[in-house]
Amino acid sequence: MSVLKRELMPLKSSSDVVLARQKVRQWAIELRFSLVDQTKLVTAASELARNALDHGKGGQMSIEHVANGAKTGLRLVFEDQGPGIPDIEQALKDGFTTGAGMGLGLGGSKRLVNEFSIESEVGKGTRIAVVRWK
Amino acid sequence: MERIPVLRMGSLLLITIQVDMHDKLALQLQDDVTERISDWGSTGVLIDISSLEIVDSFIGRMLANIAAMSRVLGADTVVVGMQPAVAITLVELGMSLPGVRTALSVEAGMELLFGSVPGTQSGSGDERPQA
């Protein structure tokens, strides 16, 4: 997979989550995703950005136009230096929450994208990468 | 401070969400609605989300909370105008907004509330039977 274009966004406050959503929308429109796909990407971005902020104590989002052969898509990478996730399998289950949410953030956003990968180390932080292909 | 306006129409509260809400604004709205219901004795709450381009789990939870809190305070809530792409995404996310009544348009939402809110004056001129 090659990266054609990349931009970094900080995630330090809840207004950064709004900016991240708007930036993902703008890129998804530029890459000519359908309205439903745009909505799925923006919603996944919102969940994961809030996740990095609330559970990871803030971090950053990298937004990338990627290509794999003839396929192009949008990749979003969320990184934080927070406490990490001790049990990833459990965190991906619907209804699991340590915060005030519904526990749909991780499992739900996984359903909104084509590829989802998560790496986390307790005490070091979490990195979540998602791709939606056109 | 930035706030989403809560309008009073007789015994109804009308809320039109037209901005991309950050989380604190959503929580503020929750507080404002419950306070207004209590201040004004409102029996219906109509929330128009037709301008919202996404509803994520946080906003979904806020809508569910408003509906639940309003019910406890004696008011019915109807959420109207959700865009189709938002509905598709919300269900795939795993949220079908249980406990939240919905309608396609403000008019249909009013009709739902007029059916359950006595004493509200209907001005729509709609002749279909009430729900």
Interface residues (C-beta under 8 A of the other chain):
Chain A: S14 S15 V17 V18 R21 Q22 R25 L35 V36 Q38 T39 K40 V42 T43 S46 E47 R50 D94 G101 M102 L104 G105 G107 G108 S109 R111 L112
Chain B: D20 M21 H22 D23 K24 E53 I54 V55 D56 S57 F58 G60 R61 Q83 P84 A85 V86 I88 T89 L90 E92 L93 G94 M95
